[in-house]
Amino acid sequence: MRYLKTTLAALAMGVSGVMAQTDMAEITPINPEDAVVELKTSMGDITVELYNDTPLHKENFLKLVGEGFYDGILFHRVIDSFMIQTGDPDSKGAAPGARLGSGNPGYTIAAEIEYPTHYHKYGALAAARTGDAYNPERRSSGSQFYIVTGRTMTERQVEAMDLKRKNTQMEQVFQSLAMQCRDTIQAMQKAGDQEGLETLRQRLIKETEEKVGAVDLPDQLKKDYVERGGTPHLDGQYTVFGEVLKGMDVVDRIQKVATDDADRPKEDIRIISAKVLKK
């Protein structure tokens, strides 16, 4: 693991600062407490379930749907065998070829990353966000979301991706703990106390391992990625707050459309209207 090779001295030196009726019998949510929303798009209807255990995202999505926020918005970013993305309010009435993807309702949402309970399987509904460099807390966009398509993979590939994710998390936690001990590290370095530095490093390694913990991948997760596909390299980084109950055929058609060099469909695909079917 990379974090085991990190030296505290190096860290110290580097620190400075009109809708058709829908048959609910066909789209019963997995959890009876989960909400259900229908998105009528220009290529067909997509029905999604919003998880009850990601309440901030669920309530925000229901609020925006109730306000008509998504009505008329484009799918502005489409990548075959990856995902389709929408929710940029600037896309309403956008000129052909205009660069999209930066619009938002003026706020973000605290991350609700519940991995491995929720993961980026085929059909997962997840919140878009800005990158870690500007958004270390991984707060979600207030409105933009994507639906995963992805690819199938072997169980070994899934396990390798999860190991990479865990190692990255270990590195981040270790460095965060070390930053909290910055003054002590610098004092030990100044005094040439190599034994003290190594003792502290070993203590922080133990704290890191306790914080991250050892979580076995659920059998269903591996089964979904092997049989249905998805994008496991995004797991643990973005909030997955729902999934498609009906209409993945529509999603698959959308992901295959022709796009420009910014991944925007050359012919507009929009959400005509959104409707809450069940709160």
C-alpha positions in Angstrom: 0.0 0.0 0.0 1.4 3.4 -1.0 0.6 5.1 2.3 2.9 2.7 4.1 5.8 4.3 2.2 4.9 7.8 3.1 7.5 9.5 5.4 6.4 11.9 8.1 9.5 14.0 7.5 8.6 14.5 3.9 5.1 15.5 4.8 6.4 18.0 7.4 8.7 19.6 4.8 5.9 19.9 2.3 3.3 21.5 4.6 2.7 25.3 4.3 -0.4 26.0 4.0 -49.3 16.4 -20.0 -48.5 13.1 -18.6 -49.7 9.6 -19.3 -50.8 7.4 -16.4 -48.2 5.0 -15.2 -48.9 1.5 -13.9 -47.3 1.5 -10.5 -47.6 -2.3 -10.3 -44.9 -2.4 -13.0 -42.5 -0.2 -11.1 -42.7 -1.2 -7.5 -39.6 0.2 -5.7 -37.2 -2.1 -4.1 -37.8 -0.4 -0.8 -41.4 0.6 -0.1 -40.1 3.7 1.7 -38.3 4.9 -1.5 -39.7 7.6 -3.7 -40.4 7.1 -7.4 -40.1 9.8 -10.2 -41.0 9.6 -13.9 -38.9 11.4 -16.4 -40.6 11.9 -19.7 -37.8 12.5 -22.3 -37.9 13.2 -26.0 -36.7 9.6 -26.5 -39.0 7.8 -24.1 -39.9 7.5 -20.4 -37.4 6.7 -17.6 -38.7 5.9 -14.1 -36.3 6.2 -11.2 -36.3 5.2 -7.5 -34.8 7.5 -5.0 -33.2 5.8 -2.0 -34.6 6.6 1.4 -31.1 6.3 3.1 -29.7 9.3 1.0 -32.4 11.7 2.4 -30.7 15.0 1.4 -30.5 14.0 -2.2 -33.9 12.4 -2.2 -35.7 15.5 -0.8 -33.7 17.9 -3.0 -34.6 15.9 -6.2 -38.3 15.7 -5.2 -38.3 19.5 -4.5 -36.8 20.3 -7.9 -39.2 17.9 -9.7 -42.1 19.6 -7.9 -40.9 23.0 -9.0 -40.6 22.0 -12.6 -36.9 22.6 -12.5 -36.1 19.7 -14.9 -38.8 20.4 -17.4 -37.0 21.3 -20.7 -33.5 20.5 -19.6 -31.1 18.7 -22.0 -29.0 15.6 -21.6 -25.8 17.6 -22.1 -23.2 14.9 -21.7 -23.5 11.4 -23.1 -20.7 8.9 -23.3 -21.4 5.4 -24.7 -20.7 2.5 -22.3 -20.3 5.0 -19.4 -23.2 7.3 -18.5 -25.8 9.9 -19.6 -25.8 13.2 -17.7 -28.4 16.0 -17.3 -29.6 18.7 -14.9 -27.8 21.8 -16.1 -30.4 24.7 -16.0 -28.3 26.6 -18.6 -29.2 23.9 -21.1 -32.7 25.2 -21.4 -32.8 27.0 -24.8 -29.1 26.5 -25.3 -27.8 27.3 -28.7 -26.5 24.3 -30.8 -22.9 23.5 -29.9 -22.9 25.7 -26.8 -20.6 24.3 -24.0 -22.7 23.0 -21.1 -22.2 21.4 -17.7 -21.4 24.3 -15.4 -25.0 25.3 -14.5 -26.5 24.7 -11.1 -29.3 26.0 -8.8 -26.9 28.0 -6.7 -26.1 25.4 -4.0 -24.5 22.0 -3.4 -25.5 19.1 -1.3 -23.5 17.3 1.4 -22.1 14.0 0.2 -24.1 10.9 1.2 -21.7 8.2 -0.1 -23.0 4.9 1.2 -20.6 2.5 -0.4 -20.7 -0.5 -0.7 -24.5 -0.4 0.0 -25.0 1.7 -3.1 -22.6 1.5 -6.0 -22.3 2.4 -9.7 -24.1 -0.6 -11.2 -25.8 -0.5 -14.6 -28.9 1.8 -14.0 -27.5 3.6 -11.0 -28.6 7.2 -10.4 -25.9 9.4 -9.0 -25.1 13.0 -8.4 -22.5 14.9 -10.5 -20.0 17.2 -8.7 -16.8 19.2 -9.2 -13.5 17.5 -8.7 -11.6 16.8 -5.5 -9.1 19.6 -6.0 -11.9 22.2 -5.6 -14.3 20.0 -3.7 -12.5 17.8 -1.2 -15.7 17.1 0.7 -17.2 15.7 -2.5 -20.4 17.8 -2.2 -22.9 17.0 -5.0 -24.2 19.4 -7.6 -27.6 20.8 -6.5 -29.2 19.6 -9.7 -27.0 17.7 -12.1 -27.2 13.9 -12.1 -26.2 11.0 -14.3 -27.5 7.5 -15.0 -24.8 4.7 -15.3 -24.5 2.3 -18.2 -20.9 1.2 -18.1 -19.4 -2.2 -19.0 -19.3 -5.7 -17.7 -16.1 -7.0 -16.1 -14.6 -10.0 -14.4 -14.8 -10.5 -10.7 -11.0 -10.1 -10.5 -11.3 -6.7 -12.2 -13.9 -5.6 -9.7 -11.8 -6.7 -6.7 -8.7 -4.9 -8.2 -10.7 -1.7 -8.6 -11.9 -1.9 -5.0 -8.4 -2.4 -3.8 -7.2 0.6 -5.7 -10.0 2.7 -4.2 -9.2 1.5 -0.7 -5.5 2.3 -1.1 -6.3 5.8 -2.3 -8.6 6.2 0.7 -5.8 4.9 3.0 -3.4 7.5 1.6 -5.8 10.3 2.0 -6.7 9.4 5.6 -3.0 8.9 6.6 -2.0 12.3 5.2 -4.9 14.0 6.9 -3.9 12.5 10.3 -0.3 13.4 9.7 -1.3 17.0 8.9 -2.9 17.2 12.3 0.4 16.2 13.9 2.4 18.7 11.8 3.9 20.6 14.7 5.1 17.4 16.4 6.5 16.1 13.2 8.4 19.2 12.5 9.8 19.3 16.1 11.0 15.7 15.9 12.5 16.4 12.5 14.4 19.4 13.8 15.6 17.4 16.8 16.7 14.5 14.5 14.4 12.1 16.5 14.1 9.4 13.9 12.9 6.8 16.4 10.1 9.2 17.5 9.1 9.8 13.9 8.9 6.1 13.2 6.8 5.4 16.3 4.4 8.2 15.3 4.2 6.9 11.8 3.3 3.4 13.0 0.6 4.8 15.3 -0.9 6.8 12.4 -0.8 3.7 10.2 -2.8 1.8 12.8 -5.3 4.7 13.2 -5.6 4.8 9.4 -6.4 1.2 9.2 -9.0 1.5 12.0 -10.7 4.4 10.3 -10.9 2.9 6.8 -11.7 -0.6 8.1 -11.9 -3.9 6.2 -15.2 -4.2 4.3 -15.8 -7.3 2.2 -17.5 -6.6 -1.2 -21.1 -7.8 -1.1 -21.8 -10.8 -3.4 -24.6 -8.9 -5.1 -22.2 -6.0 -6.0 -19.8 -8.4 -7.7 -22.7 -10.2 -9.4 -24.1 -6.9 -10.7 -20.8 -5.7 -12.1 -20.0 -9.1 -13.7 -23.5 -9.7 -15.2 -24.9 -6.2 -15.8 -21.9 -3.9 -15.8 -21.3 -0.5 -14.4 -18.5 1.9 -13.5 -16.9 0.7 -10.3 -14.0 3.1 -10.6 -16.4 5.8 -9.4 -17.4 4.0 -6.3 -16.8 5.8 -3.0 -16.3 9.1 -4.8 -19.8 10.2 -5.9 -23.2 9.9 -4.2 -25.4 7.2 -5.6 -28.9 8.1 -4.6 -31.2 5.9 -6.7 -31.6 3.6 -9.7 -33.7 3.1 -12.8 -36.8 1.0 -12.3 -38.1 1.2 -15.8 -36.7 2.6 -19.0 -33.1 1.4 -19.3 -33.9 0.7 -23.0 -34.4 4.5 -23.3 -31.1 5.1 -21.5 -29.3 2.7 -23.8 -30.7 4.5 -26.9 -29.6 7.8 -25.5 -26.0 6.6 -24.8 -25.7 5.6 -28.5 -26.5 8.9 -30.1 -23.9 10.9 -32.0 -22.1 13.6 -29.9 -19.7 16.4 -30.5 -16.2 16.7 -29.1 -17.7 17.9 -25.7 -19.9 14.8 -25.5 -23.1 16.9 -26.1 -25.6 15.1 -28.4 -25.6 16.7 -31.8 -29.4 16.5 -31.8 -31.0 17.8 -28.5 -32.4 15.2 -26.2 -34.4 16.7 -23.4 -36.5 16.0 -20.3 -39.9 17.1 -21.4 -41.3 16.9 -17.9 -40.7 15.2 -14.6 -43.4 13.9 -12.2 -43.4 12.4 -8.7 -45.3 9.1 -8.8 -44.6 8.2 -5.1 -43.1 10.2 -2.2 
